[in-house]
Amino acid sequence: MPINFKENKMSALNSLKLVTSKKHQTVAPIVHRRNKLCAKLHEQLELCEAQQAGKTYAPTRLKTFVNKQTGERITAETIKRVKEWFWIGDTGKINLAVKYGAKTLTLNKKTKANAIELNSGEELINTLKSLKVAVLNGDLDEAISEVSEATRIAFIK
């Protein structure tokens, strides 16, 4: 019986396309930044959709802390705070700023525009969806790099 098993195993391997490959451990920094911004845009989208439906958006995350009495490490699920990137402006229209970390991205270098003016909540949701696509296509790479570089320089002493 062991001989048949060995023959079946070899025939199964022979029917597959075998290649030599190596998994890359890191992604390019700009791709990592795009994915990070895209995840934050998704959170804003979820927040807008929840507000439009009259619900609250409360994503959770795992937080690890040390119990002071016992010294034991405990992991608990806590609610993650999501700050809104949009507000009602002086004209009564919705303004949307795109943030990377704590910094607001400059959306147009010539006019130094840092917000998008919108008329309705539905337009806000559609704009967030199109911004996600723009980020994944690399349209905001330059603005992300500027903010990232400024943050990196701030840490150098």
N, C-alpha and C positions, 0 to 999 in steps of 0.2 A: 504493500500500500504506500509506503513512503516514496517509492520510485514514481508512481503516477502523480503524486502531489507535486514532486519536483518538476516533472515534465509539464504539468498544467501551469505551474508558476512561470516557467520559462516561455511557454507559448503566449501567456498573457502579456509578458513584458515585450516580447517580439512584436506584438500587434500594436504597441504604443509608440508614439514618436518621442524618442529620448533625445534630449539636448543637454549641453553643458551651459549652465547659467549661474549667475551670482546675483543675489538680491542686494540692491543698493540700500545702505543703512540710512542715508539722509536724502532729503529732497532739496532742490534748489531753494535758496533763501526767499526768492521772490514768489515761488509757488507756495511756500509755507505762509508767507504774508497774505497772499491772495486767499488761501483757505481760511486763515484766521479772520480776515475781514468778511468773507462770505458767511462764515458761521455767525458773526455778529449781526450781519444784515438779516439772516434767517431769524434770529431772535427778535429783531425789530419787527419783522413781518408777522411773526406769531403774536407779538404784543399788539400790533394794530388790528389783526384779525380778531383777537379775543376782545379788544375794546369795542370793535364794531358789532360783535355779537352780544355785547353786554356782559361779558365774563371777565374774570381776572386771569392774567397769565402769570403763573408762578412755577418756573422751572426749578428743579431740585438738583443739588450736587452733593457729593460725599465730602464731608469735612472731618479731618482727624484731629483730635485734641487729646491732651494728657489730663487725666483725673488727678487733681492736686493732692487728694487724700491718699490714694493708693499708688499713684505713679503709673497707672495702667493707661495704655493708649486705647482710645475709643474712637470708632468711626461712626458718625451719625449722618443722616440725611438732613440737609438744611435747605431752606428756600434761597435761591440765588436772586440777588437784587439786579434788576435790569432797568437801567435809566433810559428814559425816552430820548430819542434823538430829534424829536419833532415838537413843535410848540406853535401856538397861535400868535401870529405877528401883529404889529400895530394896525395893519390894513384889514385884519380879520381873516387873513388867509393862513394856511398851514405852511410853516417853514420847516424844512428837513435838512439837518446837517449830517454829513457822513463822518463818523469818528473812527480813528485807528488808535486804540488805547484811550488815553485821556485827551488826545489832540484831535482837532477838527481838520479834515483834509481840505486843501484848496482845490476846488473843482475846476476853476478856470484861472490860469496864470495871468492872462492879460488884464482881466477885470478884478482879480483877487476875490472872486465870488466863492463863498464857503457854504452856501445854503441853496436849497431848491425851493421855490415858492409853488405851492399847490392849492387847488381850489377845494378839494373834498377828500374825505377819508378813503374813498374808492380810488381816487387818483394817487393818493399816498401809497396804497397797497400795490398798485400797478407800477409805480415808480420804484419801490423797493425791489420788486421782482426784476425789473429791467436793470437796476443797479447790480443785482447779483450776477446777472448775465454779463454785464460790462466788466465786473471785477474778474470773473473767470476768463474772459477774453483778453484781459491784460490792459484794459483801457485806463485804469487808475494806478498802474504800476509806478509811474513817475511820482505821483502825489504820495503814495504809500512809502516809497523809498525816501522822499524828503523828510517825512515825519519820522520815519524809523531812524534815519541818520541824525536828525536833531535830537532825538531821545538818546541815542547812543553817545553823542557828544556831551550831553548833559551829565552822563555818568562818569565821564573821564575827569579825573581830578589832577 
